[in-house]
Amino acid sequence: MKTYTYSQARNRLAGLLEEAKHEEVIIRRRRGDRFAIIPKPSGCRSPFDVPGVSKGITRRELLAAIRESRSRPGKSRRQA
């Protein structure tokens, strides 16, 4: 962990951000306030990347329920 003054940080912000990728960087103000710069994990996630739900149903039971719902007469499916 490295500590820089506010003036030092302002003058070399780009380098400081690169350094913060590898270790925590502290910026100290004249009054003694201290701030940490730490990297935030990348937000490049798929919208389909969601946690699963365990309902205690087997794959076979799930596929059977899907087939049954698709074979029911009544509602017409939209055609592509």
PyMOL Python script that loads the backbone (N, CA, C, O; Angstrom):
from pymol import cmd

cmd.read_pdbstr("""\
ATOM      1  N   MET A   1       0.851  -1.168   0.000  1.00  0.00           N
ATOM      2  CA  MET A   1       0.000   0.000   0.000  1.00  0.00           C
ATOM      3  C   MET A   1       0.898   1.232   0.000  1.00  0.00           C
ATOM      4  O   MET A   1       1.790   1.367   0.837  1.00  0.00           O
ATOM      5  N   LYS A   2       0.646   2.131  -0.955  1.00  0.00           N
ATOM      6  CA  LYS A   2       1.414   3.364  -1.035  1.00  0.00           C
ATOM      7  C   LYS A   2       0.509   4.535  -0.706  1.00  0.00           C
ATOM      8  O   LYS A   2      -0.694   4.511  -0.970  1.00  0.00           O
ATOM      9  N   THR A   3       1.111   5.561  -0.125  1.00  0.00           N
ATOM     10  CA  THR A   3       0.366   6.766   0.244  1.00  0.00           C
ATOM     11  C   THR A   3       0.937   7.956  -0.513  1.00  0.00           C
ATOM     12  O   THR A   3       2.151   8.146  -0.585  1.00  0.00           O
ATOM     13  N   TYR A   4       0.033   8.754  -1.077  1.00  0.00           N
ATOM     14  CA  TYR A   4       0.415   9.958  -1.812  1.00  0.00           C
ATOM     15  C   TYR A   4      -0.336  11.145  -1.240  1.00  0.00           C
ATOM     16  O   TYR A   4      -1.421  10.990  -0.680  1.00  0.00           O
ATOM     17  N   THR A   5       0.240  12.330  -1.380  1.00  0.00           N
ATOM     18  CA  THR A   5      -0.481  13.543  -1.005  1.00  0.00           C
ATOM     19  C   THR A   5      -1.472  13.853  -2.128  1.00  0.00           C
ATOM     20  O   THR A   5      -1.380  13.306  -3.227  1.00  0.00           O
ATOM     21  N   TYR A   6      -2.406  14.728  -1.831  1.00  0.00           N
ATOM     22  CA  TYR A   6      -3.405  15.125  -2.812  1.00  0.00           C
ATOM     23  C   TYR A   6      -2.727  15.716  -4.045  1.00  0.00           C
ATOM     24  O   TYR A   6      -3.108  15.391  -5.170  1.00  0.00           O
ATOM     25  N   SER A   7      -1.741  16.567  -3.854  1.00  0.00           N
ATOM     26  CA  SER A   7      -1.041  17.197  -4.973  1.00  0.00           C
ATOM     27  C   SER A   7      -0.315  16.166  -5.833  1.00  0.00           C
ATOM     28  O   SER A   7      -0.357  16.236  -7.062  1.00  0.00           O
ATOM     29  N   GLN A   8       0.343  15.217  -5.192  1.00  0.00           N
ATOM     30  CA  GLN A   8       1.029  14.160  -5.942  1.00  0.00           C
ATOM     31  C   GLN A   8       0.032  13.340  -6.752  1.00  0.00           C
ATOM     32  O   GLN A   8       0.278  13.016  -7.914  1.00  0.00           O
ATOM     33  N   ALA A   9      -1.078  13.012  -6.135  1.00  0.00           N
ATOM     34  CA  ALA A   9      -2.098  12.214  -6.812  1.00  0.00           C
ATOM     35  C   ALA A   9      -2.689  12.971  -7.996  1.00  0.00           C
ATOM     36  O   ALA A   9      -2.907  12.387  -9.057  1.00  0.00           O
ATOM     37  N   ARG A  10      -2.943  14.240  -7.828  1.00  0.00           N
ATOM     38  CA  ARG A  10      -3.512  15.059  -8.898  1.00  0.00           C
ATOM     39  C   ARG A  10      -2.554  15.126 -10.086  1.00  0.00           C
ATOM     40  O   ARG A  10      -2.988  15.073 -11.237  1.00  0.00           O
ATOM     41  N   ASN A  11      -1.273  15.242  -9.815  1.00  0.00           N
ATOM     42  CA  ASN A  11      -0.288  15.367 -10.887  1.00  0.00           C
ATOM     43  C   ASN A  11      -0.047  14.061 -11.640  1.00  0.00           C
ATOM     44  O   ASN A  11       0.338  14.091 -12.809  1.00  0.00           O
ATOM     45  N   ARG A  12      -0.261  12.941 -11.007  1.00  0.00           N
ATOM     46  CA  ARG A  12       0.011  11.668 -11.678  1.00  0.00           C
ATOM     47  C   ARG A  12      -1.150  10.689 -11.554  1.00  0.00           C
ATOM     48  O   ARG A  12      -0.958   9.519 -11.223  1.00  0.00           O
ATOM     49  N   LEU A  13      -2.348  11.177 -11.820  1.00  0.00           N
ATOM     50  CA  LEU A  13      -3.553  10.370 -11.639  1.00  0.00           C
ATOM     51  C   LEU A  13      -3.565   9.117 -12.521  1.00  0.00           C
ATOM     52  O   LEU A  13      -3.903   8.037 -12.037  1.00  0.00           O
ATOM     53  N   ALA A  14      -3.204   9.237 -13.797  1.00  0.00           N
ATOM     54  CA  ALA A  14      -3.243   8.072 -14.692  1.00  0.00           C
ATOM     55  C   ALA A  14      -2.331   6.954 -14.168  1.00  0.00           C
ATOM     56  O   ALA A  14      -2.734   5.791 -14.128  1.00  0.00           O
ATOM     57  N   GLY A  15      -1.122   7.304 -13.773  1.00  0.00           N
ATOM     58  CA  GLY A  15      -0.200   6.301 -13.239  1.00  0.00           C
ATOM     59  C   GLY A  15      -0.688   5.716 -11.933  1.00  0.00           C
ATOM     60  O   GLY A  15      -0.490   4.532 -11.661  1.00  0.00           O
ATOM     61  N   LEU A  16      -1.322   6.540 -11.131  1.00  0.00           N
ATOM     62  CA  LEU A  16      -1.855   6.105  -9.852  1.00  0.00           C
ATOM     63  C   LEU A  16      -2.973   5.073 -10.044  1.00  0.00           C
ATOM     64  O   LEU A  16      -3.065   4.101  -9.294  1.00  0.00           O
ATOM     65  N   LEU A  17      -3.817   5.295 -11.053  1.00  0.00           N
ATOM     66  CA  LEU A  17      -4.900   4.349 -11.325  1.00  0.00           C
ATOM     67  C   LEU A  17      -4.344   3.009 -11.808  1.00  0.00           C
ATOM     68  O   LEU A  17      -4.858   1.951 -11.444  1.00  0.00           O
ATOM     69  N   GLU A  18      -3.297   3.058 -12.624  1.00  0.00           N
ATOM     70  CA  GLU A  18      -2.649   1.821 -13.057  1.00  0.00           C
ATOM     71  C   GLU A  18      -2.041   1.086 -11.867  1.00  0.00           C
ATOM     72  O   GLU A  18      -2.133  -0.138 -11.771  1.00  0.00           O
ATOM     73  N   GLU A  19      -1.432   1.825 -10.980  1.00  0.00           N
ATOM     74  CA  GLU A  19      -0.827   1.229  -9.783  1.00  0.00           C
ATOM     75  C   GLU A  19      -1.890   0.604  -8.885  1.00  0.00           C
ATOM     76  O   GLU A  19      -1.650  -0.423  -8.249  1.00  0.00           O
ATOM     77  N   ALA A  20      -3.067   1.232  -8.837  1.00  0.00           N
ATOM     78  CA  ALA A  20      -4.149   0.740  -7.978  1.00  0.00           C
ATOM     79  C   ALA A  20      -4.712  -0.589  -8.472  1.00  0.00           C
ATOM     80  O   ALA A  20      -5.418  -1.271  -7.729  1.00  0.00           O
ATOM     81  N   LYS A  21      -4.410  -0.968  -9.714  1.00  0.00           N
ATOM     82  CA  LYS A  21      -4.846  -2.278 -10.201  1.00  0.00           C
ATOM     83  C   LYS A  21      -4.144  -3.404  -9.451  1.00  0.00           C
ATOM     84  O   LYS A  21      -4.670  -4.513  -9.359  1.00  0.00           O
ATOM     85  N   HIS A  22      -2.962  -3.124  -8.915  1.00  0.00           N
ATOM     86  CA  HIS A  22      -2.147  -4.154  -8.285  1.00  0.00           C
ATOM     87  C   HIS A  22      -2.093  -4.053  -6.765  1.00  0.00           C
ATOM     88  O   HIS A  22      -1.905  -5.059  -6.079  1.00  0.00           O
ATOM     89  N   GLU A  23      -2.258  -2.847  -6.240  1.00  0.00           N
ATOM     90  CA  GLU A  23      -2.234  -2.682  -4.786  1.00  0.00           C
ATOM     91  C   GLU A  23      -3.062  -1.456  -4.398  1.00  0.00           C
ATOM     92  O   GLU A  23      -3.317  -0.575  -5.219  1.00  0.00           O
ATOM     93  N   GLU A  24      -3.465  -1.422  -3.157  1.00  0.00           N
ATOM     94  CA  GLU A  24      -4.264  -0.309  -2.654  1.00  0.00           C
ATOM     95  C   GLU A  24      -3.424   0.964  -2.615  1.00  0.00           C
ATOM     96  O   GLU A  24      -2.260   0.948  -2.214  1.00  0.00           O
ATOM     97  N   VAL A  25      -4.034   2.055  -3.039  1.00  0.00           N
ATOM     98  CA  VAL A  25      -3.354   3.354  -3.042  1.00  0.00           C
ATOM     99  C   VAL A  25      -4.137   4.296  -2.124  1.00  0.00           C
ATOM    100  O   VAL A  25      -5.362   4.380  -2.208  1.00  0.00           O
ATOM    101  N   ILE A  26      -3.426   4.997  -1.258  1.00  0.00           N
ATOM    102  CA  ILE A  26      -4.043   5.933  -0.315  1.00  0.00           C
ATOM    103  C   ILE A  26      -3.671   7.358  -0.720  1.00  0.00           C
ATOM    104  O   ILE A  26      -2.517   7.651  -1.032  1.00  0.00           O
ATOM    105  N   ILE A  27      -4.673   8.234  -0.707  1.00  0.00           N
ATOM    106  CA  ILE A  27      -4.436   9.665  -0.957  1.00  0.00           C
ATOM    107  C   ILE A  27      -4.741  10.405   0.336  1.00  0.00           C
ATOM    108  O   ILE A  27      -5.821  10.264   0.910  1.00  0.00           O
ATOM    109  N   ARG A  28      -3.768  11.201   0.786  1.00  0.00           N
ATOM    110  CA  ARG A  28      -3.898  11.917   2.055  1.00  0.00           C
ATOM    111  C   ARG A  28      -4.030  13.411   1.776  1.00  0.00           C
ATOM    112  O   ARG A  28      -3.230  13.991   1.042  1.00  0.00           O
ATOM    113  N   ARG A  29      -5.034  14.012   2.364  1.00  0.00           N
ATOM    114  CA  ARG A  29      -5.206  15.461   2.245  1.00  0.00           C
ATOM    115  C   ARG A  29      -4.502  16.166   3.389  1.00  0.00           C
ATOM    116  O   ARG A  29      -4.097  15.545   4.372  1.00  0.00           O
ATOM    117  N   ARG A  30      -4.370  17.445   3.244  1.00  0.00           N
ATOM    118  CA  ARG A  30      -3.645  18.249   4.227  1.00  0.00           C
ATOM    119  C   ARG A  30      -4.264  18.158   5.624  1.00  0.00           C
ATOM    120  O   ARG A  30      -3.542  18.152   6.620  1.00  0.00           O
ATOM    121  N   ARG A  31      -5.599  18.086   5.702  1.00  0.00           N
ATOM    122  CA  ARG A  31      -6.271  18.022   7.008  1.00  0.00           C
ATOM    123  C   ARG A  31      -6.208  16.643   7.642  1.00  0.00           C
ATOM    124  O   ARG A  31      -6.688  16.442   8.758  1.00  0.00           O
ATOM    125  N   GLY A  32      -5.615  15.694   6.929  1.00  0.00           N
ATOM    126  CA  GLY A  32      -5.497  14.347   7.491  1.00  0.00           C
ATOM    127  C   GLY A  32      -6.518  13.363   6.951  1.00  0.00           C
ATOM    128  O   GLY A  32      -6.455  12.176   7.273  1.00  0.00           O
ATOM    129  N   ASP A  33      -7.464  13.832   6.130  1.00  0.00           N
ATOM    130  CA  ASP A  33      -8.422  12.911   5.530  1.00  0.00           C
ATOM    131  C   ASP A  33      -7.674  11.926   4.640  1.00  0.00           C
ATOM    132  O   ASP A  33      -6.722  12.295   3.952  1.00  0.00           O
ATOM    133  N   ARG A  34      -8.114  10.670   4.659  1.00  0.00           N
ATOM    134  CA  ARG A  34      -7.461   9.647   3.839  1.00  0.00           C
ATOM    135  C   ARG A  34      -8.504   8.957   2.980  1.00  0.00           C
ATOM    136  O   ARG A  34      -9.611   8.679   3.440  1.00  0.00           O
ATOM    137  N   PHE A  35      -8.149   8.679   1.727  1.00  0.00           N
ATOM    138  CA  PHE A  35      -9.045   8.026   0.776  1.00  0.00           C
ATOM    139  C   PHE A  35      -8.293   6.878   0.111  1.00  0.00           C
ATOM    140  O   PHE A  35      -7.120   7.018  -0.236  1.00  0.00           O
ATOM    141  N   ALA A  36      -8.960   5.758  -0.065  1.00  0.00           N
ATOM    142  CA  ALA A  36      -8.343   4.590  -0.690  1.00  0.00           C
ATOM    143  C   ALA A  36      -8.854   4.438  -2.111  1.00  0.00           C
ATOM    144  O   ALA A  36     -10.038   4.633  -2.384  1.00  0.00           O
ATOM    145  N   ILE A  37      -7.949   4.088  -3.009  1.00  0.00           N
ATOM    146  CA  ILE A  37      -8.321   3.757  -4.379  1.00  0.00           C
ATOM    147  C   ILE A  37      -8.069   2.265  -4.551  1.00  0.00           C
ATOM    148  O   ILE A  37      -6.938   1.791  -4.446  1.00  0.00           O
ATOM    149  N   ILE A  38      -9.141   1.544  -4.816  1.00  0.00           N
ATOM    150  CA  ILE A  38      -9.045   0.111  -5.040  1.00  0.00           C
ATOM    151  C   ILE A  38      -9.808  -0.212  -6.320  1.00  0.00           C
ATOM    152  O   ILE A  38     -10.804   0.449  -6.612  1.00  0.00           O
ATOM    153  N   PRO A  39      -9.379  -1.197  -7.085  1.00  0.00           N
ATOM    154  CA  PRO A  39     -10.068  -1.502  -8.336  1.00  0.00           C
ATOM    155  C   PRO A  39     -11.438  -2.113  -8.081  1.00  0.00           C
ATOM    156  O   PRO A  39     -11.626  -2.881  -7.138  1.00  0.00           O
ATOM    157  N   LYS A  40     -12.381  -1.764  -8.928  1.00  0.00           N
ATOM    158  CA  LYS A  40     -13.719  -2.327  -8.865  1.00  0.00           C
ATOM    159  C   LYS A  40     -13.796  -3.436  -9.904  1.00  0.00           C
ATOM    160  O   LYS A  40     -13.305  -3.261 -11.019  1.00  0.00           O
ATOM    161  N   PRO A  41     -14.394  -4.566  -9.570  1.00  0.00           N
ATOM    162  CA  PRO A  41     -14.493  -5.653 -10.540  1.00  0.00           C
ATOM    163  C   PRO A  41     -15.208  -5.194 -11.809  1.00  0.00           C
ATOM    164  O   PRO A  41     -16.105  -4.352 -11.773  1.00  0.00           O
ATOM    165  N   SER A  42     -14.794  -5.756 -12.900  1.00  0.00           N
ATOM    166  CA  SER A  42     -15.375  -5.403 -14.194  1.00  0.00           C
ATOM    167  C   SER A  42     -16.865  -5.715 -14.206  1.00  0.00           C
ATOM    168  O   SER A  42     -17.298  -6.738 -13.674  1.00  0.00           O
ATOM    169  N   GLY A  43     -17.626  -4.853 -14.799  1.00  0.00           N
ATOM    170  CA  GLY A  43     -19.071  -5.039 -14.863  1.00  0.00           C
ATOM    171  C   GLY A  43     -19.518  -5.683 -16.150  1.00  0.00           C
ATOM    172  O   GLY A  43     -20.679  -5.541 -16.533  1.00  0.00           O
ATOM    173  N   CYS A  44     -18.635  -6.387 -16.832  1.00  0.00           N
ATOM    174  CA  CYS A  44     -18.960  -7.015 -18.115  1.00  0.00           C
ATOM    175  C   CYS A  44     -19.604  -8.371 -17.873  1.00  0.00           C
ATOM    176  O   CYS A  44     -18.973  -9.410 -18.066  1.00  0.00           O
ATOM    177  N   ARG A  45     -20.835  -8.356 -17.458  1.00  0.00           N
ATOM    178  CA  ARG A  45     -21.556  -9.602 -17.221  1.00  0.00           C
ATOM    179  C   ARG A  45     -22.707  -9.709 -18.200  1.00  0.00           C
ATOM    180  O   ARG A  45     -23.280  -8.704 -18.621  1.00  0.00           O
ATOM    181  N   SER A  46     -23.028 -10.896 -18.545  1.00  0.00           N
ATOM    182  CA  SER A  46     -24.162 -11.141 -19.417  1.00  0.00           C
ATOM    183  C   SER A  46     -25.451 -10.949 -18.615  1.00  0.00           C
ATOM    184  O   SER A  46     -25.496 -11.306 -17.438  1.00  0.00           O
ATOM    185  N   PRO A  47     -26.499 -10.391 -19.230  1.00  0.00           N
ATOM    186  CA  PRO A  47     -27.779 -10.282 -18.518  1.00  0.00           C
ATOM    187  C   PRO A  47     -28.389 -11.650 -18.217  1.00  0.00           C
ATOM    188  O   PRO A  47     -29.296 -11.759 -17.392  1.00  0.00           O
ATOM    189  N   PHE A  48     -27.892 -12.692 -18.884  1.00  0.00           N
ATOM    190  CA  PHE A  48     -28.380 -14.047 -18.637  1.00  0.00           C
ATOM    191  C   PHE A  48     -27.596 -14.761 -17.537  1.00  0.00           C
ATOM    192  O   PHE A  48     -27.918 -15.897 -17.189  1.00  0.00           O
ATOM    193  N   ASP A  49     -26.583 -14.117 -16.993  1.00  0.00           N
ATOM    194  CA  ASP A  49     -25.769 -14.686 -15.932  1.00  0.00           C
ATOM    195  C   ASP A  49     -26.454 -14.425 -14.593  1.00  0.00           C
ATOM    196  O   ASP A  49     -26.125 -13.475 -13.883  1.00  0.00           O
ATOM    197  N   VAL A  50     -27.408 -15.284 -14.269  1.00  0.00           N
ATOM    198  CA  VAL A  50     -28.188 -15.124 -13.037  1.00  0.00           C
ATOM    199  C   VAL A  50     -28.021 -16.379 -12.183  1.00  0.00           C
ATOM    200  O   VAL A  50     -27.758 -17.458 -12.713  1.00  0.00           O
ATOM    201  N   PRO A  51     -28.171 -16.246 -10.879  1.00  0.00           N
ATOM    202  CA  PRO A  51     -28.047 -17.433 -10.028  1.00  0.00           C
ATOM    203  C   PRO A  51     -29.199 -18.405 -10.273  1.00  0.00           C
ATOM    204  O   PRO A  51     -30.325 -17.996 -10.558  1.00  0.00           O
ATOM    205  N   GLY A  52     -28.902 -19.674 -10.160  1.00  0.00           N
ATOM    206  CA  GLY A  52     -29.916 -20.691 -10.378  1.00  0.00           C
ATOM    207  C   GLY A  52     -30.844 -20.835  -9.181  1.00  0.00           C
ATOM    208  O   GLY A  52     -30.548 -20.359  -8.085  1.00  0.00           O
ATOM    209  N   VAL A  53     -31.966 -21.497  -9.413  1.00  0.00           N
ATOM    210  CA  VAL A  53     -32.946 -21.744  -8.361  1.00  0.00           C
ATOM    211  C   VAL A  53     -33.101 -23.255  -8.228  1.00  0.00           C
ATOM    212  O   VAL A  53     -33.396 -23.943  -9.204  1.00  0.00           O
ATOM    213  N   SER A  54     -32.905 -23.751  -7.048  1.00  0.00           N
ATOM    214  CA  SER A  54     -33.033 -25.185  -6.821  1.00  0.00           C
ATOM    215  C   SER A  54     -34.452 -25.500  -6.357  1.00  0.00           C
ATOM    216  O   SER A  54     -34.877 -25.075  -5.283  1.00  0.00           O
ATOM    217  N   LYS A  55     -35.174 -26.250  -7.184  1.00  0.00           N
ATOM    218  CA  LYS A  55     -36.557 -26.603  -6.847  1.00  0.00           C
ATOM    219  C   LYS A  55     -36.755 -28.095  -6.647  1.00  0.00           C
ATOM    220  O   LYS A  55     -37.883 -28.546  -6.446  1.00  0.00           O
ATOM    221  N   GLY A  56     -35.686 -28.861  -6.698  1.00  0.00           N
ATOM    222  CA  GLY A  56     -35.802 -30.290  -6.443  1.00  0.00           C
ATOM    223  C   GLY A  56     -36.516 -31.035  -7.557  1.00  0.00           C
ATOM    224  O   GLY A  56     -37.211 -32.014  -7.283  1.00  0.00           O
ATOM    225  N   ILE A  57     -36.371 -30.610  -8.789  1.00  0.00           N
ATOM    226  CA  ILE A  57     -36.994 -31.265  -9.924  1.00  0.00           C
ATOM    227  C   ILE A  57     -35.879 -31.789 -10.826  1.00  0.00           C
ATOM    228  O   ILE A  57     -34.861 -31.127 -11.030  1.00  0.00           O
ATOM    229  N   THR A  58     -36.087 -32.966 -11.349  1.00  0.00           N
ATOM    230  CA  THR A  58     -35.061 -33.554 -12.207  1.00  0.00           C
ATOM    231  C   THR A  58     -35.179 -32.997 -13.629  1.00  0.00           C
ATOM    232  O   THR A  58     -36.192 -32.407 -14.005  1.00  0.00           O
ATOM    233  N   ARG A  59     -34.136 -33.200 -14.385  1.00  0.00           N
ATOM    234  CA  ARG A  59     -34.135 -32.753 -15.783  1.00  0.00           C
ATOM    235  C   ARG A  59     -35.251 -33.453 -16.554  1.00  0.00           C
ATOM    236  O   ARG A  59     -35.938 -32.836 -17.368  1.00  0.00           O
ATOM    237  N   ARG A  60     -35.421 -34.726 -16.295  1.00  0.00           N
ATOM    238  CA  ARG A  60     -36.464 -35.512 -16.990  1.00  0.00           C
ATOM    239  C   ARG A  60     -37.860 -34.952 -16.681  1.00  0.00           C
ATOM    240  O   ARG A  60     -38.692 -34.824 -17.579  1.00  0.00           O
ATOM    241  N   GLU A  61     -38.108 -34.623 -15.419  1.00  0.00           N
ATOM    242  CA  GLU A  61     -39.411 -34.060 -15.038  1.00  0.00           C
ATOM    243  C   GLU A  61     -39.634 -32.699 -15.689  1.00  0.00           C
ATOM    244  O   GLU A  61     -40.739 -32.394 -16.137  1.00  0.00           O
ATOM    245  N   LEU A  62     -38.597 -31.894 -15.740  1.00  0.00           N
ATOM    246  CA  LEU A  62     -38.704 -30.572 -16.347  1.00  0.00           C
ATOM    247  C   LEU A  62     -39.012 -30.676 -17.844  1.00  0.00           C
ATOM    248  O   LEU A  62     -39.887 -29.973 -18.349  1.00  0.00           O
ATOM    249  N   LEU A  63     -38.302 -31.542 -18.543  1.00  0.00           N
ATOM    250  CA  LEU A  63     -38.554 -31.722 -19.979  1.00  0.00           C
ATOM    251  C   LEU A  63     -39.951 -32.277 -20.233  1.00  0.00           C
ATOM    252  O   LEU A  63     -40.603 -31.889 -21.202  1.00  0.00           O
ATOM    253  N   ALA A  64     -40.410 -33.170 -19.382  1.00  0.00           N
ATOM    254  CA  ALA A  64     -41.763 -33.716 -19.527  1.00  0.00           C
ATOM    255  C   ALA A  64     -42.806 -32.611 -19.350  1.00  0.00           C
ATOM    256  O   ALA A  64     -43.794 -32.568 -20.084  1.00  0.00           O
ATOM    257  N   ALA A  65     -42.597 -31.736 -18.399  1.00  0.00           N
ATOM    258  CA  ALA A  65     -43.536 -30.631 -18.182  1.00  0.00           C
ATOM    259  C   ALA A  65     -43.541 -29.675 -19.372  1.00  0.00           C
ATOM    260  O   ALA A  65     -44.598 -29.169 -19.749  1.00  0.00           O
ATOM    261  N   ILE A  66     -42.386 -29.425 -19.962  1.00  0.00           N
ATOM    262  CA  ILE A  66     -42.315 -28.551 -21.139  1.00  0.00           C
ATOM    263  C   ILE A  66     -43.042 -29.192 -22.312  1.00  0.00           C
ATOM    264  O   ILE A  66     -43.828 -28.533 -22.992  1.00  0.00           O
ATOM    265  N   ARG A  67     -42.786 -30.471 -22.552  1.00  0.00           N
ATOM    266  CA  ARG A  67     -43.459 -31.171 -23.660  1.00  0.00           C
ATOM    267  C   ARG A  67     -44.971 -31.169 -23.468  1.00  0.00           C
ATOM    268  O   ARG A  67     -45.724 -30.956 -24.418  1.00  0.00           O
ATOM    269  N   GLU A  68     -45.408 -31.406 -22.242  1.00  0.00           N
ATOM    270  CA  GLU A  68     -46.850 -31.424 -21.957  1.00  0.00           C
ATOM    271  C   GLU A  68     -47.475 -30.064 -22.222  1.00  0.00           C
ATOM    272  O   GLU A  68     -48.551 -29.977 -22.812  1.00  0.00           O
ATOM    273  N   SER A  69     -46.810 -29.011 -21.790  1.00  0.00           N
ATOM    274  CA  SER A  69     -47.386 -27.674 -21.983  1.00  0.00           C
ATOM    275  C   SER A  69     -47.418 -27.295 -23.458  1.00  0.00           C
ATOM    276  O   SER A  69     -48.306 -26.555 -23.882  1.00  0.00           O
ATOM    277  N   ARG A  70     -46.479 -27.781 -24.238  1.00  0.00           N
ATOM    278  CA  ARG A  70     -46.454 -27.478 -25.675  1.00  0.00           C
ATOM    279  C   ARG A  70     -47.480 -28.287 -26.456  1.00  0.00           C
ATOM    280  O   ARG A  70     -47.896 -27.878 -27.540  1.00  0.00           O
ATOM    281  N   SER A  71     -47.888 -29.421 -25.920  1.00  0.00           N
ATOM    282  CA  SER A  71     -48.831 -30.270 -26.642  1.00  0.00           C
ATOM    283  C   SER A  71     -50.289 -29.975 -26.290  1.00  0.00           C
ATOM    284  O   SER A  71     -51.180 -30.580 -26.887  1.00  0.00           O
ATOM    285  N   ARG A  72     -50.566 -29.093 -25.370  1.00  0.00           N
ATOM    286  CA  ARG A  72     -51.944 -28.771 -24.984  1.00  0.00           C
ATOM    287  C   ARG A  72     -52.649 -28.011 -26.098  1.00  0.00           C
ATOM    288  O   ARG A  72     -52.098 -27.056 -26.646  1.00  0.00           O
ATOM    289  N   PRO A  73     -53.849 -28.425 -26.432  1.00  0.00           N
ATOM    290  CA  PRO A  73     -54.617 -27.678 -27.434  1.00  0.00           C
ATOM    291  C   PRO A  73     -55.221 -26.417 -26.811  1.00  0.00           C
ATOM    292  O   PRO A  73     -55.280 -26.292 -25.588  1.00  0.00           O
ATOM    293  N   GLY A  74     -55.654 -25.513 -27.630  1.00  0.00           N
ATOM    294  CA  GLY A  74     -56.295 -24.310 -27.090  1.00  0.00           C
ATOM    295  C   GLY A  74     -55.602 -23.063 -27.560  1.00  0.00           C
ATOM    296  O   GLY A  74     -56.025 -22.442 -28.535  1.00  0.00           O
ATOM    297  N   LYS A  75     -54.553 -22.690 -26.885  1.00  0.00           N
ATOM    298  CA  LYS A  75     -53.839 -21.470 -27.251  1.00  0.00           C
ATOM    299  C   LYS A  75     -52.916 -21.756 -28.429  1.00  0.00           C
ATOM    300  O   LYS A  75     -52.136 -22.708 -28.413  1.00  0.00           O
ATOM    301  N   SER A  76     -53.022 -20.918 -29.441  1.00  0.00           N
ATOM    302  CA  SER A  76     -52.130 -21.087 -30.588  1.00  0.00           C
ATOM    303  C   SER A  76     -50.834 -20.364 -30.306  1.00  0.00           C
ATOM    304  O   SER A  76     -50.812 -19.290 -29.704  1.00  0.00           O
ATOM    305  N   ARG A  77     -49.756 -20.978 -30.755  1.00  0.00           N
ATOM    306  CA  ARG A  77     -48.460 -20.343 -30.578  1.00  0.00           C
ATOM    307  C   ARG A  77     -48.224 -19.361 -31.704  1.00  0.00           C
ATOM    308  O   ARG A  77     -48.704 -19.545 -32.822  1.00  0.00           O
ATOM    309  N   ARG A  78     -47.481 -18.321 -31.394  1.00  0.00           N
ATOM    310  CA  ARG A  78     -47.127 -17.339 -32.426  1.00  0.00           C
ATOM    311  C   ARG A  78     -46.225 -17.995 -33.442  1.00  0.00           C
ATOM    312  O   ARG A  78     -45.347 -18.786 -33.096  1.00  0.00           O
ATOM    313  N   GLN A  79     -46.443 -17.669 -34.677  1.00  0.00           N
ATOM    314  CA  GLN A  79     -45.601 -18.239 -35.722  1.00  0.00           C
ATOM    315  C   GLN A  79     -44.484 -17.275 -36.060  1.00  0.00           C
ATOM    316  O   GLN A  79     -44.694 -16.064 -36.119  1.00  0.00           O
ATOM    317  N   ALA A  80     -43.300 -17.811 -36.283  1.00  0.00           N
ATOM    318  CA  ALA A  80     -42.129 -16.981 -36.562  1.00  0.00           C
ATOM    319  C   ALA A  80     -42.111 -16.484 -37.993  1.00  0.00           C
ATOM    320  O   ALA A  80     -41.188 -15.771 -38.387  1.00  0.00           O
TER     321      ALA A  80
END
""", "prot")
cmd.dss("prot")
cmd.show_as("cartoon", "prot")
cmd.util.cbc("prot")
cmd.orient("prot")
